[in-house]
């Protein structure tokens, strides 16, 4: 999928990633926000504003993520 198509899908509420990414990261556009979020689910879950690189904008390997896997805790909870 081209970046232009990926942007349209983001505005429709889809989660997206690139084929070359690790599988533990994706981007999302949250309603009411003026920017995109990149979510990293492993090894240490976090999120932050995402600005695409030129490489991302000319890439043709964008894909819709059908189901986002929940983050795995980096440290096991103590009893």
N, CA and C atoms as a LAMMPS dump frame, in Angstrom:
ITEM: TIMESTEP
0
ITEM: NUMBER OF ATOMS
237
ITEM: BOX BOUNDS ff ff ff
-5.0000000000000000e+02 5.0000000000000000e+02
-5.0000000000000000e+02 5.0000000000000000e+02
-5.0000000000000000e+02 5.0000000000000000e+02
ITEM: ATOMS id mol type element x y z
1 1 1 N 0.846 -1.161 0
2 1 2 C 0 0 0
3 1 3 C 0.903 1.24 0
4 2 1 N 0.527 2.241 -0.744
5 2 2 C 1.26 3.501 -0.783
6 2 3 C 0.948 4.349 0.449
7 3 1 N 1.813 5.302 0.751
8 3 2 C 1.637 6.156 1.924
9 3 3 C 0.336 6.945 1.852
10 4 1 N -0.029 7.436 0.669
11 4 2 C -1.287 8.179 0.525
12 4 3 C -2.476 7.305 0.909
13 5 1 N -2.451 6.043 0.514
14 5 2 C -3.518 5.114 0.878
15 5 3 C -3.484 4.824 2.376
16 6 1 N -2.278 4.741 2.925
17 6 2 C -2.124 4.495 4.355
18 6 3 C -2.707 5.652 5.164
19 7 1 N -2.466 6.89 4.728
20 7 2 C -3.032 8.045 5.427
21 7 3 C -4.555 8.01 5.43
22 8 1 N -5.133 7.647 4.305
23 8 2 C -6.592 7.544 4.223
24 8 3 C -7.098 6.487 5.205
25 9 1 N -6.419 5.347 5.255
26 9 2 C -6.81 4.279 6.178
27 9 3 C -6.674 4.739 7.633
28 10 1 N -5.622 5.517 7.936
29 10 2 C -5.451 6.037 9.291
30 10 3 C -6.631 6.917 9.695
31 11 1 N -7.074 7.761 8.774
32 11 2 C -8.21 8.641 9.056
33 11 3 C -9.507 7.855 9.211
34 12 1 N -9.533 6.65 8.694
35 12 2 C -10.708 5.785 8.847
36 12 3 C -10.618 4.928 10.106
37 13 1 N -9.547 5.114 10.894
38 13 2 C -9.421 4.424 12.171
39 13 3 C -8.599 3.151 12.156
40 14 1 N -7.93 2.864 11.046
41 14 2 C -7.118 1.642 10.957
42 14 3 C -5.77 1.836 11.651
43 15 1 N -5.181 0.735 12.099
44 15 2 C -3.805 0.689 12.59
45 15 3 C -2.932 0.262 11.423
46 16 1 N -1.768 0.885 11.282
47 16 2 C -0.899 0.604 10.14
48 16 3 C 0.535 0.349 10.561
49 17 1 N 1.23 -0.392 9.72
50 17 2 C 2.654 -0.66 9.924
51 17 3 C 3.294 -0.866 8.564
52 18 1 N 4.612 -0.84 8.552
53 18 2 C 5.36 -1.163 7.345
54 18 3 C 5.83 -2.599 7.438
55 19 1 N 5.952 -3.232 6.298
56 19 2 C 6.423 -4.625 6.242
57 19 3 C 7.809 -4.77 6.871
58 20 1 N 8.648 -3.756 6.751
59 20 2 C 10.02 -3.857 7.264
60 20 3 C 10.112 -3.627 8.764
61 21 1 N 9.025 -3.181 9.394
62 21 2 C 9.049 -2.974 10.839
63 21 3 C 9.013 -4.318 11.548
64 22 1 N 9.333 -4.319 12.828
65 22 2 C 9.533 -5.551 13.593
66 22 3 C 8.274 -6.353 13.88
67 23 1 N 7.105 -5.76 13.723
68 23 2 C 5.87 -6.429 14.095
69 23 3 C 5.413 -6.014 15.48
70 24 1 N 6.263 -5.305 16.202
71 24 2 C 5.926 -4.84 17.543
72 24 3 C 5.666 -3.337 17.537
73 25 1 N 5.48 -2.753 16.365
74 25 2 C 5.242 -1.324 16.276
75 25 3 C 4.215 -1.026 15.197
76 26 1 N 3.438 0.031 15.432
77 26 2 C 2.43 0.435 14.467
78 26 3 C 2.115 1.908 14.686
79 27 1 N 1.403 2.516 13.736
80 27 2 C 0.981 3.905 13.89
81 27 3 C -0.537 3.972 13.891
82 28 1 N -1.032 5.01 14.531
83 28 2 C -2.471 5.216 14.644
84 28 3 C -2.742 6.723 14.702
85 29 1 N -3.884 7.116 14.156
86 29 2 C -4.339 8.501 14.273
87 29 3 C -5.525 8.505 15.218
88 30 1 N -5.388 9.195 16.34
89 30 2 C -6.455 9.238 17.324
90 30 3 C -7.372 10.419 17.022
91 31 1 N -8.678 10.197 17.039
92 31 2 C -9.63 11.273 16.743
93 31 3 C -9.363 12.516 17.595
94 32 1 N -9.407 13.668 16.95
95 32 2 C -9.19 14.926 17.651
96 32 3 C -7.736 15.335 17.767
97 33 1 N -6.818 14.45 17.435
98 33 2 C -5.387 14.755 17.516
99 33 3 C -4.905 15.33 16.185
100 34 1 N -3.89 16.17 16.252
101 34 2 C -3.33 16.786 15.056
102 34 3 C -2.074 16.075 14.567
103 35 1 N -1.752 14.942 15.159
104 35 2 C -0.54 14.226 14.788
105 35 3 C -0.779 12.729 14.874
106 36 1 N 0.192 11.982 14.403
107 36 2 C 0.119 10.525 14.433
108 36 3 C 0.891 10.009 15.639
109 37 1 N 0.477 8.856 16.142
110 37 2 C 1.171 8.187 17.235
111 37 3 C 1.842 6.941 16.704
112 38 1 N 3.074 6.705 17.131
113 38 2 C 3.731 5.432 16.859
114 38 3 C 3.769 4.678 18.18
115 39 1 N 3.21 3.478 18.165
116 39 2 C 3.106 2.662 19.358
117 39 3 C 4.12 1.526 19.254
118 40 1 N 4.886 1.353 20.293
119 40 2 C 5.837 0.245 20.384
120 40 3 C 5.336 -0.672 21.492
121 41 1 N 5.069 -1.929 21.159
122 41 2 C 4.502 -2.843 22.154
123 41 3 C 5.541 -3.688 22.863
124 42 1 N 6.735 -3.84 22.278
125 42 2 C 7.789 -4.642 22.904
126 42 3 C 9.142 -4.079 22.493
127 43 1 N 10.19 -4.174 23.211
128 43 2 C 10.312 -4.838 24.505
129 43 3 C 9.793 -3.978 25.654
130 44 1 N 9.83 -2.648 25.511
131 44 2 C 9.325 -1.751 26.558
132 44 3 C 8.216 -0.897 25.951
133 45 1 N 6.969 -1.209 26.256
134 45 2 C 5.848 -0.493 25.64
135 45 3 C 5.936 1.017 25.854
136 46 1 N 5.714 1.763 24.767
137 46 2 C 5.633 3.21 24.854
138 46 3 C 4.973 3.755 23.605
139 47 1 N 4.697 5.037 23.616
140 47 2 C 4.078 5.697 22.47
141 47 3 C 4.606 7.118 22.386
142 48 1 N 4.568 7.651 21.18
143 48 2 C 5.01 9.031 21.004
144 48 3 C 4.601 9.562 19.653
145 49 1 N 4.703 10.883 19.514
146 49 2 C 4.399 11.503 18.222
147 49 3 C 5.295 10.897 17.16
148 50 1 N 4.753 10.73 15.967
149 50 2 C 5.52 10.135 14.885
150 50 3 C 5.517 11.058 13.687
151 51 1 N 6.687 11.336 13.153
152 51 2 C 6.852 12.124 11.936
153 51 3 C 7.496 11.206 10.904
154 52 1 N 6.815 10.971 9.777
155 52 2 C 7.368 10.039 8.8
156 52 3 C 8.642 10.562 8.147
157 53 1 N 9.548 9.642 7.887
158 53 2 C 10.752 9.944 7.118
159 53 3 C 10.389 9.925 5.639
160 54 1 N 11.234 10.502 4.808
161 54 2 C 11.01 10.435 3.366
162 54 3 C 10.919 8.973 2.941
163 55 1 N 11.745 8.131 3.518
164 55 2 C 11.719 6.692 3.216
165 55 3 C 10.325 6.106 3.47
166 56 1 N 9.679 6.535 4.552
167 56 2 C 8.337 6.065 4.862
168 56 3 C 7.318 6.567 3.83
169 57 1 N 7.479 7.824 3.411
170 57 2 C 6.508 8.419 2.493
171 57 3 C 6.59 7.846 1.082
172 58 1 N 7.754 7.353 0.678
173 58 2 C 7.871 6.79 -0.676
174 58 3 C 7.748 5.265 -0.683
175 59 1 N 7.618 4.692 0.514
176 59 2 C 7.517 3.232 0.622
177 59 3 C 6.185 2.728 0.058
178 60 1 N 6.214 1.499 -0.412
179 60 2 C 5.014 0.844 -0.951
180 60 3 C 4.659 -0.393 -0.138
181 61 1 N 5.212 -0.484 1.08
182 61 2 C 5.011 -1.687 1.894
183 61 3 C 4.115 -1.457 3.117
184 62 1 N 3.277 -0.431 3.079
185 62 2 C 2.355 -0.181 4.183
186 62 3 C 1.285 -1.256 4.222
187 63 1 N 0.86 -1.621 5.439
188 63 2 C -0.191 -2.627 5.572
189 63 3 C -1.083 -2.277 6.761
190 64 1 N -2.332 -2.703 6.678
191 64 2 C -3.273 -2.535 7.764
192 64 3 C -3.059 -3.669 8.75
193 65 1 N -2.999 -3.321 10.019
194 65 2 C -2.862 -4.315 11.079
195 65 3 C -4.277 -4.68 11.523
196 66 1 N -4.627 -5.927 11.372
197 66 2 C -5.985 -6.357 11.707
198 66 3 C -6.229 -6.43 13.197
199 67 1 N -5.228 -6.844 13.941
200 67 2 C -5.383 -6.972 15.388
201 67 3 C -4.072 -6.59 16.039
202 68 1 N -4.134 -5.654 16.954
203 68 2 C -2.943 -5.217 17.664
204 68 3 C -2.765 -6.125 18.869
205 69 1 N -1.579 -6.71 18.981
206 69 2 C -1.274 -7.6 20.098
207 69 3 C -1.01 -6.77 21.349
208 70 1 N -1.543 -7.173 22.487
209 70 2 C -1.26 -6.434 23.721
210 70 3 C 0.218 -6.532 24.086
211 71 1 N 0.676 -5.545 24.783
212 71 2 C 2.079 -5.51 25.196
213 71 3 C 2.361 -6.592 26.222
214 72 1 N 3.546 -7.174 26.122
215 72 2 C 4.019 -8.134 27.101
216 72 3 C 4.85 -7.381 28.125
217 73 1 N 4.563 -7.516 29.415
218 73 2 C 5.352 -6.785 30.414
219 73 3 C 6.837 -7.138 30.302
220 74 1 N 7.69 -6.109 30.398
221 74 2 C 9.127 -6.329 30.334
222 74 3 C 9.619 -7 31.617
223 75 1 N 8.934 -6.747 32.727
224 75 2 C 9.309 -7.316 34.009
225 75 3 C 8.072 -8.012 34.568
226 76 1 N 8.246 -9.233 35.026
227 76 2 C 7.122 -9.974 35.602
228 76 3 C 6.646 -9.276 36.876
229 77 1 N 5.323 -9.176 37.074
230 77 2 C 4.822 -8.549 38.293
231 77 3 C 5.242 -9.337 39.531
232 78 1 N 5.558 -8.605 40.578
233 78 2 C 5.965 -9.282 41.811
234 78 3 C 4.733 -9.649 42.625
235 79 1 N 4.859 -10.715 43.405
236 79 2 C 3.719 -11.209 44.199
237 79 3 C 3.609 -10.475 45.504
